[in-house]
Amino acid sequence: MNTSVGMDGSYPLTSKTAGIDEAGRGPLAGPVVAAAVVLDPDKPINGLGDSKTLKHDVRVALKSDIHERSIRWALGCANVEEIDRLNILQATLLAMRRAVANLGISIEMALVDGNVDPGFGCPTNTIVRGDTKVAAISAASILAKVARDEVMVTASSKYPEYGFDQHKGYGTREHLIALKQYGPSKIHRKTFAPVRDLLAANEVIRRR
């Protein structure tokens, strides 16, 4: 991974460059969480990579390194109600804007994973698979993933029947079985197909 520049060499890492990424667009339950990270050019962090390919204990260790060695980091979140009201893309962009706002500093450049500009009000470079190409985005990916996983583990204690601590809300076979057996919880995304279809089927049954 290139630790000092953007994917094409035109975006040097400075103390005012933030990497932004999210976790939780695909699950059937829980929030979408974004992170923004301003890395210190003089304090490189070894081992950064796509959070989805890293083991849990590696992500947790890197989280501590990112907290200690970055100039600034912050999280932003969009909850289930916002996801259902806005749609998942707009909720994701909202979470990203909140993360950048929570940095508490003005940034000169935003490097964002994906291909949509969230509208930060500063120069922004969108980079498809940026979490595999730019260290600051990778760091943001790791913080977002760890934070969201922690939210879902906490949710599992309130809704133990769904197994959120295992699948983190993704549509695994076990999750879909539990969803059919118990119906949606308050943190399920009602506009996502498996949940929406189940709610529609139950409505048809009630009307009969």
Summary of the structure (lengths in Angstrom):
residues: 208
radius of gyration: 18.1
end to end distance: 58.2
largest distance: 67.3
contacts: 712
relative contact order: 0.20
helix: 48%
strand: 16%
